[in-house]
Amino acid sequence: MPITGLPNPQIHRLCKRCRQWFDHHEVTLCWPPRTGLLSLVHGALSESLDQEKEMKYYCEACQALNAKDTVRFRKQTIQGILIALVVGVVLVLGWLLGFDQYFLGMAKR
């Protein structure tokens, strides 16, 4: 439950996502969500080097939203890789079947 009134930074913590102040036991210190390529690289480096200063406080509701954003990014990444593989396979099959010569012959006409 967000606090009302003036926060005391000694006992209250600011949620990074919703920017509301909470009691220190209502928020959790965790890594920021990975929702893009740069945040993925930055988070992986921060975790592997144990840079705890990169960890942020998040309330429970924002942690659930962060988890959804991370899952969405992971699904989009996997779908993008699969689409690139399918396009690559179609191009290689077209080249093996000689469709490139067909299109080059049409371009010379």
The first five atom37 places (N, CA, C, CB, O) and aatype in JSON, in Angstrom:
{
  "aatype": [12, 14, 9, 16, 7, 10, 14, 2, 14, 5, 9, 8, 1, 10, 4, 11, 1, 4, 1, 5, 17, 13, 3, 8, 8, 6, 19, 16, 10, 4, 17, 14, 14, 1, 16, 7, 10, 10, 15, 10, 19, 8, 7, 0, 10, 15, 6, 15, 10, 3, 5, 6, 11, 6, 12, 11, 18, 18, 4, 6, 0, 4, 5, 0, 10, 2, 0, 11, 3, 16, 19, 1, 13, 1, 11, 5, 16, 9, 5, 7, 9, 10, 9, 0, 10, 19, 19, 7, 19, 19, 10, 19, 10, 7, 17, 10, 10, 7, 13, 3, 5, 18, 13, 10, 7, 12, 0, 11, 1],
  "atom_mask": [
    [1, 1, 1, 1, 1],
    [1, 1, 1, 1, 1],
    [1, 1, 1, 1, 1],
    [1, 1, 1, 1, 1],
    [1, 1, 1, 0, 1],
    [1, 1, 1, 1, 1],
    [1, 1, 1, 1, 1],
    [1, 1, 1, 1, 1],
    [1, 1, 1, 1, 1],
    [1, 1, 1, 1, 1],
    [1, 1, 1, 1, 1],
    [1, 1, 1, 1, 1],
    [1, 1, 1, 1, 1],
    [1, 1, 1, 1, 1],
    [1, 1, 1, 1, 1],
    [1, 1, 1, 1, 1],
    [1, 1, 1, 1, 1],
    [1, 1, 1, 1, 1],
    [1, 1, 1, 1, 1],
    [1, 1, 1, 1, 1],
    [1, 1, 1, 1, 1],
    [1, 1, 1, 1, 1],
    [1, 1, 1, 1, 1],
    [1, 1, 1, 1, 1],
    [1, 1, 1, 1, 1],
    [1, 1, 1, 1, 1],
    [1, 1, 1, 1, 1],
    [1, 1, 1, 1, 1],
    [1, 1, 1, 1, 1],
    [1, 1, 1, 1, 1],
    [1, 1, 1, 1, 1],
    [1, 1, 1, 1, 1],
    [1, 1, 1, 1, 1],
    [1, 1, 1, 1, 1],
    [1, 1, 1, 1, 1],
    [1, 1, 1, 0, 1],
    [1, 1, 1, 1, 1],
    [1, 1, 1, 1, 1],
    [1, 1, 1, 1, 1],
    [1, 1, 1, 1, 1],
    [1, 1, 1, 1, 1],
    [1, 1, 1, 1, 1],
    [1, 1, 1, 0, 1],
    [1, 1, 1, 1, 1],
    [1, 1, 1, 1, 1],
    [1, 1, 1, 1, 1],
    [1, 1, 1, 1, 1],
    [1, 1, 1, 1, 1],
    [1, 1, 1, 1, 1],
    [1, 1, 1, 1, 1],
    [1, 1, 1, 1, 1],
    [1, 1, 1, 1, 1],
    [1, 1, 1, 1, 1],
    [1, 1, 1, 1, 1],
    [1, 1, 1, 1, 1],
    [1, 1, 1, 1, 1],
    [1, 1, 1, 1, 1],
    [1, 1, 1, 1, 1],
    [1, 1, 1, 1, 1],
    [1, 1, 1, 1, 1],
    [1, 1, 1, 1, 1],
    [1, 1, 1, 1, 1],
    [1, 1, 1, 1, 1],
    [1, 1, 1, 1, 1],
    [1, 1, 1, 1, 1],
    [1, 1, 1, 1, 1],
    [1, 1, 1, 1, 1],
    [1, 1, 1, 1, 1],
    [1, 1, 1, 1, 1],
    [1, 1, 1, 1, 1],
    [1, 1, 1, 1, 1],
    [1, 1, 1, 1, 1],
    [1, 1, 1, 1, 1],
    [1, 1, 1, 1, 1],
    [1, 1, 1, 1, 1],
    [1, 1, 1, 1, 1],
    [1, 1, 1, 1, 1],
    [1, 1, 1, 1, 1],
    [1, 1, 1, 1, 1],
    [1, 1, 1, 0, 1],
    [1, 1, 1, 1, 1],
    [1, 1, 1, 1, 1],
    [1, 1, 1, 1, 1],
    [1, 1, 1, 1, 1],
    [1, 1, 1, 1, 1],
    [1, 1, 1, 1, 1],
    [1, 1, 1, 1, 1],
    [1, 1, 1, 0, 1],
    [1, 1, 1, 1, 1],
    [1, 1, 1, 1, 1],
    [1, 1, 1, 1, 1],
    [1, 1, 1, 1, 1],
    [1, 1, 1, 1, 1],
    [1, 1, 1, 0, 1],
    [1, 1, 1, 1, 1],
    [1, 1, 1, 1, 1],
    [1, 1, 1, 1, 1],
    [1, 1, 1, 0, 1],
    [1, 1, 1, 1, 1],
    [1, 1, 1, 1, 1],
    [1, 1, 1, 1, 1],
    [1, 1, 1, 1, 1],
    [1, 1, 1, 1, 1],
    [1, 1, 1, 1, 1],
    [1, 1, 1, 0, 1],
    [1, 1, 1, 1, 1],
    [1, 1, 1, 1, 1],
    [1, 1, 1, 1, 1],
    [1, 1, 1, 1, 1]
  ],
  "atom_positions": [
    [[0.84, -1.17, 0.0], [0.0, 0.0, 0.0], [0.89, 1.24, 0.0], [-0.96, 0.0, 1.21], [1.7, 1.4, 0.91]],
    [[0.75, 2.1, -0.99], [1.59, 3.3, -1.04], [1.34, 4.18, 0.18], [1.31, 4.1, -2.33], [0.22, 4.26, 0.7]],
    [[2.38, 4.84, 0.62], [2.23, 5.7, 1.79], [1.65, 7.04, 1.35], [3.58, 5.9, 2.52], [1.77, 7.44, 0.2]],
    [[1.02, 7.71, 2.29], [0.51, 9.05, 2.05], [1.32, 10.0, 2.91], [-1.03, 9.16, 2.36], [1.81, 9.63, 3.98]],
    [[1.44, 11.21, 2.46], [2.23, 12.17, 3.21], [3.67, 12.19, 2.73], [0.0, 0.0, 0.0], [3.98, 11.69, 1.65]],
    [[4.53, 12.77, 3.54], [5.93, 12.89, 3.17], [6.68, 11.58, 3.45], [6.58, 14.05, 3.93], [6.57, 11.04, 4.55]],
    [[7.44, 11.07, 2.47], [8.19, 9.83, 2.71], [9.47, 10.11, 3.48], [8.53, 9.15, 1.37], [10.06, 11.19, 3.38]],
    [[9.88, 9.14, 4.25], [11.15, 9.18, 4.96], [12.08, 8.2, 4.26], [10.99, 8.84, 6.49], [11.86, 6.99, 4.36]],
    [[13.12, 8.66, 3.54], [13.99, 7.75, 2.8], [14.71, 6.72, 3.67], [15.01, 8.54, 2.05], [15.25, 5.75, 3.15]],
    [[14.72, 6.93, 4.99], [15.35, 5.96, 5.87], [14.5, 4.7, 6.03], [15.61, 6.59, 7.24], [15.03, 3.61, 6.22]],
    [[13.17, 4.85, 5.95], [12.3, 3.69, 6.17], [11.39, 3.39, 4.97], [11.44, 3.92, 7.39], [10.75, 2.34, 4.95]],
    [[11.33, 4.27, 4.0], [10.48, 4.06, 2.83], [11.34, 3.86, 1.59], [9.51, 5.24, 2.64], [12.48, 4.33, 1.52]],
    [[10.78, 3.16, 0.61], [11.49, 2.91, -0.65], [10.59, 3.33, -1.81], [11.91, 1.42, -0.78], [9.37, 3.19, -1.75]],
    [[11.22, 3.85, -2.87], [10.52, 4.3, -4.06], [10.5, 3.18, -5.09], [11.18, 5.58, -4.65], [11.55, 2.65, -5.46]],
    [[9.3, 2.82, -5.55], [9.18, 1.82, -6.61], [9.66, 2.44, -7.91], [7.7, 1.29, -6.74], [9.22, 3.53, -8.28]],
    [[10.53, 1.77, -8.6], [11.14, 2.31, -9.82], [10.12, 2.47, -10.95], [12.27, 1.41, -10.29], [10.24, 3.38, -11.76]],
    [[9.13, 1.6, -11.01], [8.19, 1.62, -12.13], [7.02, 2.57, -11.91], [7.68, 0.23, -12.38], [6.73, 3.4, -12.77]],
    [[6.33, 2.46, -10.77], [5.14, 3.29, -10.55], [5.47, 4.6, -9.82], [4.11, 2.51, -9.75], [4.61, 5.47, -9.69]],
    [[6.71, 4.74, -9.35], [7.19, 5.97, -8.72], [6.38, 6.34, -7.48], [7.15, 7.12, -9.71], [6.16, 7.52, -7.21]],
    [[5.93, 5.35, -6.72], [5.23, 5.59, -5.47], [6.1, 5.08, -4.32], [3.83, 4.9, -5.46], [6.88, 4.14, -4.48]],
    [[5.94, 5.71, -3.16], [6.71, 5.33, -1.98], [5.98, 4.23, -1.21], [6.96, 6.55, -1.07], [4.76, 4.27, -1.05]],
    [[6.76, 3.24, -0.73], [6.22, 2.12, 0.02], [7.08, 1.9, 1.27], [6.17, 0.83, -0.84], [8.22, 2.36, 1.34]],
    [[6.5, 1.19, 2.25], [7.32, 0.75, 3.38], [8.38, -0.21, 2.86], [6.44, 0.08, 4.49], [8.18, -0.87, 1.84]],
    [[9.5, -0.29, 3.56], [10.62, -1.09, 3.07], [10.29, -2.58, 2.95], [11.81, -0.91, 3.97], [10.95, -3.28, 2.18]],
    [[9.32, -3.09, 3.68], [8.98, -4.51, 3.59], [7.98, -4.8, 2.48], [8.43, -4.99, 4.92], [7.69, -5.97, 2.21]],
    [[7.44, -3.78, 1.84], [6.46, -3.98, 0.76], [7.09, -3.98, -0.63], [5.4, -2.91, 0.83], [6.4, -4.27, -1.61]],
    [[8.35, -3.66, -0.73], [9.04, -3.64, -2.02], [10.2, -4.64, -1.96], [9.56, -2.21, -2.37], [10.68, -5.01, -0.89]],
    [[10.62, -5.06, -3.14], [11.7, -6.03, -3.24], [12.8, -5.46, -4.13], [11.18, -7.38, -3.8], [12.53, -4.83, -5.15]],
    [[14.02, -5.69, -3.73], [15.17, -5.27, -4.52], [15.45, -6.35, -5.56], [16.42, -5.01, -3.62], [15.79, -7.47, -5.2]],
    [[15.3, -6.02, -6.85], [15.51, -7.01, -7.9], [16.07, -6.33, -9.15], [14.19, -7.76, -8.24], [16.15, -5.1, -9.23]],
    [[16.45, -7.15, -10.1], [17.03, -6.65, -11.35], [15.93, -6.04, -12.21], [17.76, -7.77, -12.12], [14.8, -6.53, -12.2]],
    [[16.23, -4.98, -12.95], [15.23, -4.39, -13.86], [14.83, -5.39, -14.94], [15.78, -3.1, -14.51], [15.6, -6.29, -15.28]],
    [[13.63, -5.23, -15.5], [13.17, -6.17, -16.53], [13.98, -6.02, -17.81], [11.69, -5.97, -16.82], [14.5, -4.95, -18.13]],
    [[14.06, -7.11, -18.53], [14.75, -7.11, -19.82], [13.7, -7.04, -20.92], [15.66, -8.37, -20.0], [13.03, -8.03, -21.22]],
    [[13.56, -5.86, -21.5], [12.51, -5.66, -22.49], [13.06, -5.25, -23.84], [11.53, -4.62, -22.01], [12.3, -4.88, -24.73]],
    [[14.35, -5.32, -24.01], [14.96, -4.96, -25.27], [16.38, -5.49, -25.33], [0.0, 0.0, 0.0], [16.87, -6.05, -24.35]],
    [[17.03, -5.31, -26.45], [18.37, -5.84, -26.63], [19.37, -5.17, -25.7], [18.81, -5.68, -28.07], [20.2, -5.85, -25.09]],
    [[19.3, -3.85, -25.58], [20.25, -3.15, -24.71], [20.03, -3.48, -23.24], [20.14, -1.65, -24.92], [21.0, -3.68, -22.5]],
    [[18.79, -3.56, -22.81], [18.54, -3.91, -21.42], [18.93, -5.36, -21.14], [17.07, -3.68, -21.06], [19.32, -5.68, -20.02]],
    [[18.83, -6.23, -22.14], [19.25, -7.61, -21.99], [20.76, -7.69, -21.77], [18.85, -8.43, -23.22], [21.22, -8.38, -20.86]],
    [[21.52, -6.98, -22.59], [22.98, -6.98, -22.46], [23.39, -6.33, -21.14], [23.63, -6.25, -23.66], [24.25, -6.85, -20.42]],
    [[22.79, -5.18, -20.83], [23.13, -4.47, -19.6], [22.81, -5.3, -18.36], [22.4, -3.14, -19.53], [23.62, -5.37, -17.43]],
    [[21.65, -5.93, -18.35], [21.27, -6.77, -17.21], [22.15, -7.99, -17.06], [0.0, 0.0, 0.0], [22.51, -8.37, -15.94]],
    [[22.51, -8.61, -18.17], [23.37, -9.79, -18.1], [24.75, -9.42, -17.57], [23.49, -10.46, -19.48], [25.32, -10.15, -16.76]],
    [[25.29, -8.3, -18.03], [26.59, -7.86, -17.53], [26.53, -7.49, -16.05], [27.1, -6.67, -18.34], [27.42, -7.83, -15.28]],
    [[25.48, -6.8, -15.66], [25.34, -6.39, -14.27], [25.23, -7.61, -13.34], [24.12, -5.48, -14.09], [25.84, -7.65, -12.28]],
    [[24.43, -8.59, -13.77], [24.28, -9.79, -12.95], [25.57, -10.6, -12.87], [23.16, -10.66, -13.49], [25.94, -11.08, -11.81]],
    [[26.24, -10.73, -14.0], [27.45, -11.55, -14.0], [28.59, -10.9, -13.22], [27.89, -11.82, -15.43], [29.45, -11.6, -12.67]],
    [[28.6, -9.57, -13.15], [29.64, -8.87, -12.4], [29.21, -8.53, -10.98], [30.03, -7.6, -13.13], [29.94, -7.85, -10.26]],
    [[28.03, -8.99, -10.57], [27.48, -8.74, -9.23], [27.45, -7.26, -8.88], [28.29, -9.5, -8.18], [27.88, -6.86, -7.8]],
    [[26.95, -6.46, -9.79], [26.82, -5.02, -9.54], [25.46, -4.77, -8.9], [26.98, -4.2, -10.87], [24.48, -4.47, -9.58]],
    [[25.42, -4.89, -7.59], [24.16, -4.76, -6.88], [23.61, -3.34, -6.91], [24.33, -5.2, -5.46], [22.43, -3.13, -6.62]],
    [[24.44, -2.36, -7.26], [23.92, -0.99, -7.35], [22.96, -0.83, -8.52], [25.08, 0.0, -7.48], [22.22, 0.15, -8.56]],
    [[22.95, -1.76, -9.46], [22.03, -1.71, -10.6], [20.65, -2.27, -10.26], [22.62, -2.49, -11.77], [19.72, -2.11, -11.04]],
    [[20.52, -2.91, -9.1], [19.23, -3.45, -8.7], [18.32, -2.32, -8.26], [19.4, -4.49, -7.56], [18.78, -1.32, -7.71]],
    [[17.02, -2.48, -8.52], [16.04, -1.44, -8.21], [14.94, -2.02, -7.33], [15.43, -0.85, -9.51], [14.75, -3.24, -7.27]],
    [[14.23, -1.14, -6.64], [13.1, -1.55, -5.81], [11.82, -1.54, -6.65], [12.95, -0.62, -4.58], [11.55, -0.59, -7.39]],
    [[11.04, -2.63, -6.53], [9.76, -2.75, -7.22], [8.71, -3.28, -6.26], [9.89, -3.67, -8.47], [8.99, -4.16, -5.44]],
    [[7.48, -2.73, -6.35], [6.37, -3.25, -5.56], [5.87, -4.54, -6.24], [5.21, -2.19, -5.43], [6.3, -4.87, -7.34]],
    [[4.98, -5.25, -5.57], [4.5, -6.53, -6.1], [3.75, -6.38, -7.42], [3.6, -7.21, -5.08], [3.91, -7.2, -8.32]],
    [[2.93, -5.33, -7.53], [2.17, -5.13, -8.77], [3.11, -4.85, -9.93], [1.16, -3.97, -8.61], [2.91, -5.35, -11.04]],
    [[4.12, -4.06, -9.7], [5.07, -3.73, -10.77], [5.94, -4.93, -11.11], [5.95, -2.55, -10.36], [6.36, -5.08, -12.26]],
    [[6.23, -5.79, -10.14], [6.98, -7.0, -10.44], [6.2, -7.92, -11.37], [7.33, -7.75, -9.14], [6.77, -8.55, -12.26]],
    [[4.89, -7.99, -11.18], [4.06, -8.8, -12.08], [4.06, -8.21, -13.48], [2.61, -8.89, -11.54], [4.12, -8.95, -14.46]],
    [[3.98, -6.88, -13.59], [4.03, -6.24, -14.91], [5.4, -6.44, -15.56], [3.72, -4.74, -14.79], [5.48, -6.64, -16.77]],
    [[6.47, -6.38, -14.77], [7.81, -6.61, -15.31], [7.94, -8.03, -15.84], [8.87, -6.35, -14.23], [8.58, -8.26, -16.87]],
    [[7.35, -8.99, -15.14], [7.42, -10.38, -15.59], [6.69, -10.54, -16.92], [6.81, -11.33, -14.53], [7.16, -11.25, -17.8]],
    [[5.53, -9.89, -17.06], [4.8, -9.95, -18.33], [5.6, -9.32, -19.46], [3.44, -9.25, -18.2], [5.63, -9.85, -20.57]],
    [[6.26, -8.19, -19.19], [7.08, -7.54, -20.21], [8.25, -8.41, -20.63], [7.59, -6.19, -19.71], [8.59, -8.47, -21.82]],
    [[8.86, -9.09, -19.67], [9.99, -9.96, -19.98], [9.54, -11.14, -20.83], [10.65, -10.46, -18.7], [10.22, -11.51, -21.78]],
    [[8.39, -11.72, -20.5], [7.87, -12.85, -21.29], [7.52, -12.39, -22.69], [6.62, -13.47, -20.6], [7.78, -13.1, -23.66]],
    [[6.92, -11.21, -22.82], [6.57, -10.68, -24.13], [7.83, -10.48, -24.98], [5.81, -9.34, -23.99], [7.83, -10.82, -26.17]],
    [[8.91, -9.94, -24.39], [10.15, -9.74, -25.13], [10.74, -11.08, -25.56], [11.17, -8.97, -24.27], [11.23, -11.22, -26.68]],
    [[10.69, -12.06, -24.67], [11.24, -13.38, -25.0], [10.47, -14.01, -26.16], [11.19, -14.3, -23.76], [11.08, -14.59, -27.06]],
    [[9.13, -13.91, -26.15], [8.32, -14.45, -27.24], [8.62, -13.75, -28.56], [6.84, -14.33, -26.9], [8.75, -14.4, -29.59]],
    [[8.74, -12.42, -28.52], [9.02, -11.68, -29.74], [10.4, -12.05, -30.3], [8.95, -10.17, -29.49], [10.57, -12.15, -31.51]],
    [[11.36, -12.26, -29.42], [12.7, -12.63, -29.87], [12.68, -14.0, -30.53], [13.69, -12.63, -28.69], [13.27, -14.19, -31.6]],
    [[12.02, -14.95, -29.91], [11.95, -16.3, -30.48], [11.21, -16.29, -31.81], [11.25, -17.26, -29.5], [11.63, -16.95, -32.75]],
    [[10.11, -15.54, -31.9], [9.36, -15.45, -33.15], [10.21, -14.79, -34.25], [8.06, -14.66, -32.95], [10.17, -15.23, -35.4]],
    [[10.96, -13.78, -33.91], [11.82, -13.12, -34.89], [12.9, -14.05, -35.43], [0.0, 0.0, 0.0], [13.18, -14.06, -36.62]],
    [[13.49, -14.83, -34.53], [14.51, -15.79, -34.95], [13.9, -16.86, -35.86], [15.18, -16.45, -33.73], [14.5, -17.23, -36.87]],
    [[12.73, -17.35, -35.5], [12.08, -18.38, -36.33], [11.71, -17.84, -37.71], [10.82, -18.91, -35.63], [11.87, -18.54, -38.71]],
    [[11.21, -16.62, -37.77], [10.86, -16.03, -39.07], [12.11, -15.86, -39.92], [10.16, -14.66, -38.88], [12.08, -16.13, -41.12]],
    [[13.21, -15.42, -39.32], [14.46, -15.26, -40.07], [14.96, -16.62, -40.59], [15.54, -14.61, -39.18], [15.46, -16.7, -41.71]],
    [[14.82, -17.66, -39.79], [15.23, -18.99, -40.24], [14.37, -19.49, -41.39], [15.17, -19.98, -39.08], [14.89, -20.06, -42.35]],
    [[13.07, -19.28, -41.31], [12.17, -19.71, -42.39], [12.5, -18.97, -43.68], [10.69, -19.47, -42.01], [12.58, -19.59, -44.74]],
    [[12.7, -17.66, -43.6], [13.06, -16.89, -44.8], [14.39, -17.37, -45.36], [13.12, -15.38, -44.47], [14.55, -17.48, -46.58]],
    [[15.35, -17.65, -44.49], [16.65, -18.16, -44.96], [16.53, -19.49, -45.65], [0.0, 0.0, 0.0], [17.16, -19.72, -46.68]],
    [[15.71, -20.4, -45.09], [15.53, -21.71, -45.7], [14.84, -21.58, -47.05], [14.71, -22.63, -44.78], [15.22, -22.27, -48.0]],
    [[13.84, -20.71, -47.16], [13.15, -20.51, -48.44], [14.12, -19.94, -49.48], [11.93, -19.56, -48.27], [14.1, -20.37, -50.63]],
    [[14.95, -19.0, -49.09], [15.93, -18.45, -50.04], [16.94, -19.5, -50.5], [16.67, -17.27, -49.41], [17.27, -19.55, -51.68]],
    [[17.42, -20.32, -49.58], [18.38, -21.37, -49.96], [17.71, -22.39, -50.87], [18.95, -22.07, -48.7], [18.3, -22.82, -51.86]],
    [[16.49, -22.79, -50.56], [15.78, -23.73, -51.43], [15.53, -23.14, -52.81], [14.45, -24.14, -50.79], [15.67, -23.83, -53.82]],
    [[15.16, -21.88, -52.88], [14.98, -21.22, -54.17], [16.26, -21.18, -54.97], [0.0, 0.0, 0.0], [16.24, -21.38, -56.18]],
    [[17.37, -20.94, -54.31], [18.67, -20.91, -54.99], [19.04, -22.31, -55.48], [19.77, -20.36, -54.04], [19.55, -22.47, -56.59]],
    [[18.78, -23.34, -54.65], [19.1, -24.71, -55.05], [18.24, -25.18, -56.22], [18.93, -25.65, -53.87], [18.7, -25.95, -57.06]],
    [[16.99, -24.73, -56.28], [16.1, -25.13, -57.35], [16.29, -24.28, -58.62], [14.67, -25.05, -56.88], [15.66, -24.56, -59.64]],
    [[17.11, -23.28, -58.55], [17.43, -22.49, -59.73], [16.5, -21.32, -59.99], [0.0, 0.0, 0.0], [16.48, -20.79, -61.1]],
    [[15.75, -20.92, -59.02], [14.84, -19.79, -59.22], [15.59, -18.48, -59.42], [13.89, -19.67, -58.03], [15.06, -17.54, -60.01]],
    [[16.83, -18.42, -58.93], [17.6, -17.19, -59.14], [17.89, -16.98, -60.62], [18.92, -17.24, -58.34], [17.87, -15.84, -61.09]],
    [[18.16, -18.05, -61.36], [18.4, -17.93, -62.8], [17.12, -17.52, -63.53], [18.92, -19.27, -63.37], [17.17, -16.76, -64.5]],
    [[15.99, -18.01, -63.07], [14.72, -17.64, -63.66], [14.46, -16.14, -63.51], [13.59, -18.44, -63.01], [14.06, -15.48, -64.47]],
    [[14.7, -15.61, -62.32], [14.47, -14.19, -62.09], [15.5, -13.32, -62.81], [14.49, -13.88, -60.6], [15.18, -12.22, -63.26]],
    [[16.74, -13.82, -62.92], [17.75, -13.06, -63.66], [17.42, -13.05, -65.15], [19.16, -13.67, -63.43], [17.63, -12.04, -65.82]],
    [[16.89, -14.16, -65.67], [16.48, -14.22, -67.07], [15.34, -13.27, -67.36], [0.0, 0.0, 0.0], [15.3, -12.68, -68.44]],
    [[14.41, -13.1, -66.44], [13.31, -12.19, -66.6], [13.79, -10.74, -66.56], [12.25, -12.45, -65.53], [13.23, -9.88, -67.22]],
    [[14.83, -10.48, -65.78], [15.32, -9.12, -65.65], [16.06, -8.69, -66.91], [16.23, -9.0, -64.44], [16.11, -7.49, -67.2]],
    [[16.64, -9.6, -67.67], [17.38, -9.26, -68.87], [16.46, -8.96, -70.05], [18.31, -10.39, -69.23], [16.9, -8.34, -71.02]],
    [[15.23, -9.38, -69.99], [14.3, -9.18, -71.1], [13.9, -7.76, -71.23], [13.09, -10.01, -70.94], [13.12, -7.42, -72.11]]
  ]
}
